[in-house]
């Protein structure tokens, strides 16, 4: 299972009330462009992060729905449902990264990404699951 690498800007955006992880719409985008830790917003048109994979066809970033967003004994944990992408005619890919971002935030601020270490291409009807950790959560804040 790939692990989340957070973008540096996520910490500041969280502290400055850009994110409400309990209610904002969080989405996953697939990309073959390597994210950098200093990227800030999900915006393929302005040169920040180019999320669209090659041969995207009917591909679109997909919402990661909330399971829980709560704290216990001072530790906050965000748990999201897995996101499943299904390729249609023409397929999806190649992609290597799954990028989590806040679609509710005004500038679609980035949260983090998963690196699957090699390119993935889906043929028509094949699926890819962004497998979020249901036990430990997508992220914890202590």
Secondary structure, DSSP 8 states (H G I E B T S, - for coil): ---EEE-HHHHHHHHTT---TTTS-EEEEEESS---TT--B--TTTTS-----TT-TT---EE--EEEEEEETTEEEEEE--EEEE--TT-EEEEEEEEEEESSSTT-BEEEEEEEEEEEEE-TT-EEEE---TTT-SEEE-
